[in-house]
């Protein structure tokens, strides 16, 4: 009975590994979540100037392309995809709606970096706290 259960667990594991290999998820600091690289949101972000780093994190790869998108949204020529997560829309709208920000791509990249640094600090603090207890 245990052998049958072990074989079934292995088959399920192999199926999951086929669906989610190590390259299928990316970290989106703007939402604070891991997201499938094949998801609509990630594909949209890649199409407007984002890229995926070697550490599997989204970052601003093409500032010119992202700025072009931002200025088109400001002018009302295009809109942010309504299927995007609310947290992501809020970040983009906050930057795009602020006319004082002349380089939205740079501002968004700074937000990404701040969120990554904050997450790393909190993870480090958790590890240090767990180690000292």
Secondary structure, 3 states (H helix, E strand, C coil): CHHHHHHHHHHHHHHHHHHCCCCCEEEECCCCEEEECCCHHHHHHHHCCEEECCCCEEEECCHHHHHHHHHHHHCCCCCCCCCCCHHHHHHHHHHHCCCCCCCHHHHHHHHHHHHHHHHHHHHHHHHHHHHHC
